[in-house]
Amino acid sequence: MNKRFILTLWSEWHGEDIETHEVDCSRLDAENTLADMWNGSAAVTAERGRYRAELRERGQRRALSIIS
């Protein structure tokens, strides 16, 4: 079943979200898109904790997945 998810990439350097996407897809597809977003960013080579990627279901505050 498809749901609407919000994918966010946050940067300590910028002090805010630097990339946000809303997608209608399965949770598995949303998780894969989040991983692709993370792997395609500077976060991969940055010091741990400087970036954070989150997957949330639209309308929810609690993250379903976090990469940091």
PyMOL CGO cylinders between C-alpha atoms (Angstrom):
from pymol import cmd
from pymol.cgo import CYLINDER

trace = [
    CYLINDER, 0.00, 0.00, 0.00, 1.36, 3.39, -0.95, 0.3, 1, 1, 1, 1, 1, 1,
    CYLINDER, 1.36, 3.39, -0.95, 1.53, 6.19, 1.59, 0.3, 1, 1, 1, 1, 1, 1,
    CYLINDER, 1.53, 6.19, 1.59, 2.92, 9.71, 1.53, 0.3, 1, 1, 1, 1, 1, 1,
    CYLINDER, 2.92, 9.71, 1.53, 6.36, 10.05, 3.08, 0.3, 1, 1, 1, 1, 1, 1,
    CYLINDER, 6.36, 10.05, 3.08, 8.60, 13.03, 3.77, 0.3, 1, 1, 1, 1, 1, 1,
    CYLINDER, 8.60, 13.03, 3.77, 12.35, 12.58, 3.26, 0.3, 1, 1, 1, 1, 1, 1,
    CYLINDER, 12.35, 12.58, 3.26, 14.61, 15.20, 4.84, 0.3, 1, 1, 1, 1, 1, 1,
    CYLINDER, 14.61, 15.20, 4.84, 18.35, 15.81, 4.81, 0.3, 1, 1, 1, 1, 1, 1,
    CYLINDER, 18.35, 15.81, 4.81, 19.49, 18.15, 7.61, 0.3, 1, 1, 1, 1, 1, 1,
    CYLINDER, 19.49, 18.15, 7.61, 22.91, 19.83, 7.84, 0.3, 1, 1, 1, 1, 1, 1,
    CYLINDER, 22.91, 19.83, 7.84, 24.54, 21.12, 11.02, 0.3, 1, 1, 1, 1, 1, 1,
    CYLINDER, 24.54, 21.12, 11.02, 26.63, 23.47, 8.87, 0.3, 1, 1, 1, 1, 1, 1,
    CYLINDER, 26.63, 23.47, 8.87, 23.51, 25.13, 7.46, 0.3, 1, 1, 1, 1, 1, 1,
    CYLINDER, 23.51, 25.13, 7.46, 21.49, 24.69, 10.65, 0.3, 1, 1, 1, 1, 1, 1,
    CYLINDER, 21.49, 24.69, 10.65, 18.44, 23.62, 8.64, 0.3, 1, 1, 1, 1, 1, 1,
    CYLINDER, 18.44, 23.62, 8.64, 17.02, 21.13, 6.20, 0.3, 1, 1, 1, 1, 1, 1,
    CYLINDER, 17.02, 21.13, 6.20, 18.96, 21.30, 2.96, 0.3, 1, 1, 1, 1, 1, 1,
    CYLINDER, 18.96, 21.30, 2.96, 16.85, 18.85, 0.98, 0.3, 1, 1, 1, 1, 1, 1,
    CYLINDER, 16.85, 18.85, 0.98, 13.25, 17.73, 1.40, 0.3, 1, 1, 1, 1, 1, 1,
    CYLINDER, 13.25, 17.73, 1.40, 11.10, 15.48, -0.78, 0.3, 1, 1, 1, 1, 1, 1,
    CYLINDER, 11.10, 15.48, -0.78, 7.54, 14.22, -0.49, 0.3, 1, 1, 1, 1, 1, 1,
    CYLINDER, 7.54, 14.22, -0.49, 6.89, 10.90, -2.17, 0.3, 1, 1, 1, 1, 1, 1,
    CYLINDER, 6.89, 10.90, -2.17, 3.89, 8.60, -2.63, 0.3, 1, 1, 1, 1, 1, 1,
    CYLINDER, 3.89, 8.60, -2.63, 5.21, 5.05, -2.48, 0.3, 1, 1, 1, 1, 1, 1,
    CYLINDER, 5.21, 5.05, -2.48, 5.65, 1.99, -0.32, 0.3, 1, 1, 1, 1, 1, 1,
    CYLINDER, 5.65, 1.99, -0.32, 7.76, 2.24, 2.81, 0.3, 1, 1, 1, 1, 1, 1,
    CYLINDER, 7.76, 2.24, 2.81, 10.45, 0.07, 1.22, 0.3, 1, 1, 1, 1, 1, 1,
    CYLINDER, 10.45, 0.07, 1.22, 10.70, 2.42, -1.77, 0.3, 1, 1, 1, 1, 1, 1,
    CYLINDER, 10.70, 2.42, -1.77, 10.82, 5.40, 0.60, 0.3, 1, 1, 1, 1, 1, 1,
    CYLINDER, 10.82, 5.40, 0.60, 13.66, 3.76, 2.59, 0.3, 1, 1, 1, 1, 1, 1,
    CYLINDER, 13.66, 3.76, 2.59, 15.59, 3.13, -0.64, 0.3, 1, 1, 1, 1, 1, 1,
    CYLINDER, 15.59, 3.13, -0.64, 15.05, 6.72, -1.80, 0.3, 1, 1, 1, 1, 1, 1,
    CYLINDER, 15.05, 6.72, -1.80, 16.28, 7.99, 1.57, 0.3, 1, 1, 1, 1, 1, 1,
    CYLINDER, 16.28, 7.99, 1.57, 19.43, 5.86, 1.26, 0.3, 1, 1, 1, 1, 1, 1,
    CYLINDER, 19.43, 5.86, 1.26, 20.01, 7.17, -2.28, 0.3, 1, 1, 1, 1, 1, 1,
    CYLINDER, 20.01, 7.17, -2.28, 19.55, 10.75, -1.06, 0.3, 1, 1, 1, 1, 1, 1,
    CYLINDER, 19.55, 10.75, -1.06, 22.06, 10.12, 1.75, 0.3, 1, 1, 1, 1, 1, 1,
    CYLINDER, 22.06, 10.12, 1.75, 24.61, 8.40, -0.48, 0.3, 1, 1, 1, 1, 1, 1,
    CYLINDER, 24.61, 8.40, -0.48, 24.39, 11.18, -3.07, 0.3, 1, 1, 1, 1, 1, 1,
    CYLINDER, 24.39, 11.18, -3.07, 25.13, 13.93, -0.54, 0.3, 1, 1, 1, 1, 1, 1,
    CYLINDER, 25.13, 13.93, -0.54, 28.22, 15.25, 1.21, 0.3, 1, 1, 1, 1, 1, 1,
    CYLINDER, 28.22, 15.25, 1.21, 27.00, 13.48, 4.35, 0.3, 1, 1, 1, 1, 1, 1,
    CYLINDER, 27.00, 13.48, 4.35, 28.79, 10.29, 3.37, 0.3, 1, 1, 1, 1, 1, 1,
    CYLINDER, 28.79, 10.29, 3.37, 32.23, 11.90, 3.78, 0.3, 1, 1, 1, 1, 1, 1,
    CYLINDER, 32.23, 11.90, 3.78, 31.37, 14.33, 6.61, 0.3, 1, 1, 1, 1, 1, 1,
    CYLINDER, 31.37, 14.33, 6.61, 32.15, 13.94, 10.29, 0.3, 1, 1, 1, 1, 1, 1,
    CYLINDER, 32.15, 13.94, 10.29, 29.54, 11.77, 12.02, 0.3, 1, 1, 1, 1, 1, 1,
    CYLINDER, 29.54, 11.77, 12.02, 26.60, 13.78, 13.35, 0.3, 1, 1, 1, 1, 1, 1,
    CYLINDER, 26.60, 13.78, 13.35, 27.02, 16.73, 10.97, 0.3, 1, 1, 1, 1, 1, 1,
    CYLINDER, 27.02, 16.73, 10.97, 24.19, 15.49, 8.74, 0.3, 1, 1, 1, 1, 1, 1,
    CYLINDER, 24.19, 15.49, 8.74, 21.00, 13.58, 9.41, 0.3, 1, 1, 1, 1, 1, 1,
    CYLINDER, 21.00, 13.58, 9.41, 18.49, 12.03, 7.02, 0.3, 1, 1, 1, 1, 1, 1,
    CYLINDER, 18.49, 12.03, 7.02, 14.99, 11.24, 8.24, 0.3, 1, 1, 1, 1, 1, 1,
    CYLINDER, 14.99, 11.24, 8.24, 12.00, 9.40, 6.86, 0.3, 1, 1, 1, 1, 1, 1,
    CYLINDER, 12.00, 9.40, 6.86, 8.60, 10.36, 8.27, 0.3, 1, 1, 1, 1, 1, 1,
    CYLINDER, 8.60, 10.36, 8.27, 5.07, 9.52, 7.30, 0.3, 1, 1, 1, 1, 1, 1,
    CYLINDER, 5.07, 9.52, 7.30, 3.24, 12.70, 6.33, 0.3, 1, 1, 1, 1, 1, 1,
    CYLINDER, 3.24, 12.70, 6.33, 1.43, 14.19, 9.32, 0.3, 1, 1, 1, 1, 1, 1,
    CYLINDER, 1.43, 14.19, 9.32, 3.62, 12.36, 11.85, 0.3, 1, 1, 1, 1, 1, 1,
    CYLINDER, 3.62, 12.36, 11.85, 6.38, 13.90, 13.96, 0.3, 1, 1, 1, 1, 1, 1,
    CYLINDER, 6.38, 13.90, 13.96, 8.27, 10.73, 14.85, 0.3, 1, 1, 1, 1, 1, 1,
    CYLINDER, 8.27, 10.73, 14.85, 10.82, 9.58, 12.30, 0.3, 1, 1, 1, 1, 1, 1,
    CYLINDER, 10.82, 9.58, 12.30, 10.44, 6.02, 11.01, 0.3, 1, 1, 1, 1, 1, 1,
    CYLINDER, 10.44, 6.02, 11.01, 14.11, 5.89, 9.96, 0.3, 1, 1, 1, 1, 1, 1,
    CYLINDER, 14.11, 5.89, 9.96, 17.16, 8.02, 10.72, 0.3, 1, 1, 1, 1, 1, 1,
    CYLINDER, 17.16, 8.02, 10.72, 20.59, 7.92, 9.08, 0.3, 1, 1, 1, 1, 1, 1,
    CYLINDER, 20.59, 7.92, 9.08, 23.35, 9.96, 10.75, 0.3, 1, 1, 1, 1, 1, 1,
]
cmd.load_cgo(trace, "trace")
